[in-house]
Amino acid sequence: MLFLLKINKNIKLPHFIIFPLCAYLVFTNTLHAFSQNDFDLNKKAEIHVIKMMQDIENLLQVGKVNPKEGRKLLSILLDEYFDSLLIAKYSSMPAWRKATSKEKDEFTTLFEEYLINLAANRFNEFKDVKYIISKIDKRGSKMFLVDGFIKAPGSKRDHTPVSWRLILNENNELKIIDIEIAKISMVVAQNDEFTSIVRQNKGKFSSLIKVLKKELNSE
């Protein structure tokens, strides 16, 4: 699982004509505002993903030459484009609900470091890989799905579908909360793994913290 692969307006008429006309004008103007707003947010979601991919391309070049500097750029990219807290939450549900605030904070911090390590260890795997956006869909009032595919001529990964799921947060910022590669959700796959660990440890959320610490210390 790779976290890198890893939204936005003086003729007097009879009353029986005026009222329907006013209602129509209000309705059509409202529809225009909604549709324009949806268009703006869809465009914002597209730009968010495009800019992220450009930054990824840059950090991959840096990371292949200087892994330490690449890790720093990964940390910055994670903070700028992704909602680490929500990803950590959804990846560890339902155990997350029973965790203390201290456990949630510690787990989120460790999880971010874990994701950065996963990506940093795979810098060389993404040489000459491009991502093409094909469609943007708005799901509900705050969710956006940006669909695309991998462009890697001569590789088995060529034309592999990729989807980025974004959410509009309370600060009116778009953040990525999940990535699907070949229809496989990063969050769902990670949740399956974490759920198995929790079950093996009598439902203790703290077991995830221990596993992440052990994983990070082994690298």
C-alpha positions as CSV (number, residue, x, y, z in Angstrom):
1,M,0.0,0.0,0.0
2,L,1.4,3.4,-0.9
3,F,0.0,6.4,0.6
4,L,1.3,8.7,-2.1
5,L,-0.8,7.1,-4.6
6,K,-0.9,7.2,-0.9
7,I,-13.0,19.6,-3.6
8,N,-15.2,24.4,-4.4
9,K,-23.9,32.2,-8.4
10,N,-41.6,49.1,-14.5
11,I,-44.5,47.3,-16.0
12,K,-47.3,46.3,-13.6
13,L,-48.4,42.7,-14.0
14,P,-51.3,40.9,-12.4
15,H,-50.4,39.1,-9.1
16,F,-51.1,35.7,-10.6
17,I,-48.3,36.4,-13.1
18,I,-45.9,38.2,-10.7
19,F,-45.8,35.5,-8.1
20,P,-45.0,32.6,-10.4
21,L,-42.5,34.7,-12.3
22,C,-40.7,35.7,-9.1
23,A,-40.6,32.1,-7.9
24,Y,-39.2,31.1,-11.3
25,L,-36.5,33.7,-11.2
26,V,-35.5,32.9,-7.6
27,F,-35.4,29.2,-8.5
28,T,-33.4,29.5,-11.7
29,N,-30.9,31.9,-10.1
30,T,-30.5,29.5,-7.2
31,L,-29.9,26.7,-9.6
32,H,-27.3,28.8,-11.4
33,A,-25.5,29.6,-8.1
34,F,-25.5,26.0,-7.1
35,S,-24.2,24.7,-10.5
36,Q,-21.6,27.4,-10.6
37,N,-20.4,26.6,-7.1
38,D,-20.3,22.9,-8.0
39,F,-18.2,23.7,-11.1
40,D,-15.8,25.9,-9.0
41,L,-15.4,23.2,-6.4
42,N,-14.9,20.5,-9.0
43,K,-12.2,22.6,-10.6
44,K,-10.6,23.2,-7.2
45,A,-10.5,19.5,-6.6
46,E,-8.9,18.9,-9.9
47,I,-6.3,21.6,-9.3
48,H,-5.6,20.2,-5.8
49,V,-4.8,16.7,-7.3
50,I,-2.8,18.1,-10.2
51,K,-0.6,20.3,-8.0
52,M,-0.1,17.4,-5.6
53,M,1.1,15.2,-8.5
54,Q,3.5,17.9,-9.7
55,D,4.9,18.1,-6.2
56,I,5.2,14.3,-6.0
57,E,7.1,14.2,-9.2
58,N,9.5,16.8,-7.8
59,L,10.0,15.0,-4.5
60,L,10.5,11.7,-6.2
61,Q,13.4,13.1,-8.2
62,V,14.9,14.6,-4.9
63,G,14.2,11.4,-3.0
64,K,16.0,9.1,-5.4
65,V,19.2,11.3,-5.0
66,N,18.7,12.4,-1.4
67,P,16.3,10.1,0.6
68,K,16.6,12.2,3.8
69,E,15.5,15.4,1.9
70,G,12.8,13.4,0.1
71,R,11.3,12.4,3.5
72,K,11.1,16.0,4.5
73,L,9.3,16.9,1.3
74,L,6.9,13.9,1.9
75,S,6.1,15.2,5.3
76,I,5.3,18.7,3.9
77,L,3.2,17.1,1.1
78,L,1.2,15.0,3.5
79,D,0.3,18.0,5.6
80,E,-0.6,20.2,2.6
81,Y,-2.7,17.8,0.6
82,F,-4.0,15.1,2.9
83,D,-6.1,14.9,6.1
84,S,-4.0,12.6,8.2
85,L,-6.3,12.7,11.1
86,L,-9.3,11.5,9.1
87,I,-7.2,8.9,7.4
88,A,-6.0,7.6,10.7
89,K,-9.5,7.6,12.0
90,Y,-11.1,5.7,9.1
91,S,-8.2,3.3,8.9
92,S,-8.7,2.2,12.5
93,M,-12.5,2.2,12.9
94,P,-14.3,1.0,14.9
95,A,-11.5,0.6,17.5
96,W,-10.9,4.4,17.1
97,R,-14.2,5.1,18.9
98,K,-13.0,3.5,22.1
99,A,-9.5,5.1,22.1
100,T,-8.6,7.9,24.5
101,S,-7.7,11.3,23.1
102,K,-4.1,10.6,24.1
103,E,-4.1,7.3,22.2
104,K,-5.7,9.0,19.1
105,D,-3.0,11.7,19.1
106,E,-0.2,9.2,19.5
107,F,-1.6,6.8,16.9
108,T,-2.1,9.6,14.3
109,T,1.5,10.8,14.8
110,L,2.9,7.3,14.4
111,F,0.6,6.6,11.5
112,E,1.9,9.6,9.6
113,E,5.5,8.5,10.1
114,Y,4.6,5.0,9.0
115,L,3.0,6.3,5.8
116,I,6.0,8.5,5.1
117,N,8.4,5.5,5.5
118,L,6.3,3.4,3.2
119,A,6.5,6.0,0.5
120,A,10.1,6.9,1.0
121,N,11.1,3.2,0.7
122,R,9.5,3.1,-2.8
123,F,10.9,6.2,-4.5
124,N,12.6,4.2,-7.2
125,E,9.3,2.3,-8.1
126,F,7.7,5.4,-9.6
127,K,10.2,6.4,-12.3
128,D,8.5,7.6,-15.5
129,V,5.0,7.2,-14.0
130,K,2.3,9.8,-14.9
131,Y,-1.2,10.3,-13.7
132,I,-4.0,11.4,-16.0
133,I,-7.2,12.9,-14.6
134,S,-10.3,11.8,-16.6
135,K,-13.3,12.8,-14.5
136,I,-14.4,14.7,-11.3
137,D,-17.6,13.9,-9.5
138,K,-19.2,15.6,-6.5
139,R,-20.6,13.2,-4.0
140,G,-23.0,14.9,-1.5
141,S,-22.2,18.4,-0.3
142,K,-18.6,17.9,0.8
143,M,-17.1,14.9,-1.0
144,F,-15.4,14.8,-4.3
145,L,-14.0,11.9,-6.4
146,V,-11.3,12.6,-8.9
147,D,-10.9,9.7,-11.3
148,G,-7.9,9.0,-13.5
149,F,-5.4,6.4,-14.5
150,I,-1.7,5.7,-14.5
151,K,0.2,6.4,-17.6
152,A,3.3,4.2,-17.8
153,P,3.9,3.0,-21.4
154,G,5.5,-0.5,-21.5
155,S,4.6,-1.2,-17.9
156,K,1.9,-3.5,-16.4
157,R,0.7,-0.5,-14.5
158,D,-0.2,1.4,-17.7
159,H,-3.9,2.5,-17.6
160,T,-4.4,1.2,-14.1
161,P,-7.4,3.2,-12.7
162,V,-6.6,5.6,-9.8
163,S,-9.1,7.6,-7.8
164,W,-8.6,10.3,-5.2
165,R,-11.3,11.0,-2.7
166,L,-11.4,14.5,-1.2
167,I,-13.4,16.2,1.5
168,L,-14.2,19.9,2.0
169,N,-13.3,20.5,5.6
170,E,-14.5,23.1,8.1
171,N,-11.9,25.6,6.9
172,N,-13.2,25.3,3.3
173,E,-10.1,23.4,2.3
174,L,-10.0,20.3,0.2
175,K,-8.0,17.5,1.6
176,I,-7.4,13.9,0.3
177,I,-8.8,11.2,2.6
178,D,-8.4,8.1,0.4
179,I,-6.8,6.8,-2.7
180,E,-8.0,3.8,-4.8
181,I,-5.7,2.0,-7.1
182,A,-7.3,-0.6,-9.4
183,K,-10.5,-0.2,-7.3
184,I,-8.7,-1.1,-4.1
185,S,-9.1,1.5,-1.4
186,M,-6.0,2.4,0.6
187,V,-8.2,3.1,3.7
188,V,-10.2,-0.1,3.4
189,A,-7.1,-2.2,2.9
190,Q,-5.4,-0.6,5.9
191,N,-8.5,-0.9,8.0
192,D,-8.7,-4.6,7.3
193,E,-5.1,-5.0,8.6
194,F,-5.6,-2.9,11.7
195,T,-9.0,-4.6,12.5
196,S,-7.2,-8.0,12.5
197,I,-4.5,-6.7,14.8
198,V,-7.1,-5.3,17.3
199,R,-9.1,-8.5,17.3
200,Q,-5.9,-10.5,18.0
201,N,-5.3,-8.3,21.0
202,K,-8.7,-8.4,22.7
203,G,-10.0,-5.2,21.2
204,K,-7.3,-3.0,22.6
205,F,-6.6,0.1,20.5
206,S,-3.2,0.4,22.2
207,S,-2.1,-2.7,20.2
208,L,-2.1,-0.6,17.1
209,I,0.3,1.9,18.7
210,K,2.6,-0.9,19.8
211,V,2.6,-2.4,16.3
212,L,3.4,0.9,14.7
213,K,6.2,1.6,17.1
214,K,7.7,-1.8,16.5
215,E,7.4,-1.3,12.7
216,L,9.1,2.1,12.9
217,N,11.9,1.0,15.2
218,S,12.7,-1.9,12.9
219,E,13.5,0.4,10.0
